[in-house]
């Protein structure tokens, strides 16, 4: 039995191998770890990332997609972020967004998950959804920053090809906020 500190050091070695783009080494280090903890979401995400970076895209995405509803991952935002990284590196930002949207749907009170959803929509350039998320954040938490995020997302929609009349809406929102 490995004490937690020893396991932590082994996992850190996997992260370091991935950071140094030594994917074969990372996969090799993961084998005994996964044998000891076959249900570990963290280890499976690391394996998926290593597979992706070693060119085994289909195998990586199959594993990553199976992890989308893994309970451990849904409850740990850092693991959720790592899973989303796999999808982003695979060129699938919408699947990364799905991870955050699903987790937020199951934990609607989480402000940090909502912020992650907002950022994910931005990465996939879905500014309308980003605006809607910012509005929900503002209604739920009342923070001025979220209202401003909504206005910025509205402006980004216009820059991305939406009708210019949206700018007058953004201007009215700014004026209203300035008066309050």
PyMOL commands that set and color helices and strands:
alter all, ss='L'
color gray80, all
select helices_A, chain A and resi 4-19+23-36+41-53+57-67+71-74+77-89+93-106+111-123+127-141+144-159+165-179
alter helices_A, ss='H'
color red, helices_A
deselect
rebuild
show_as cartoon
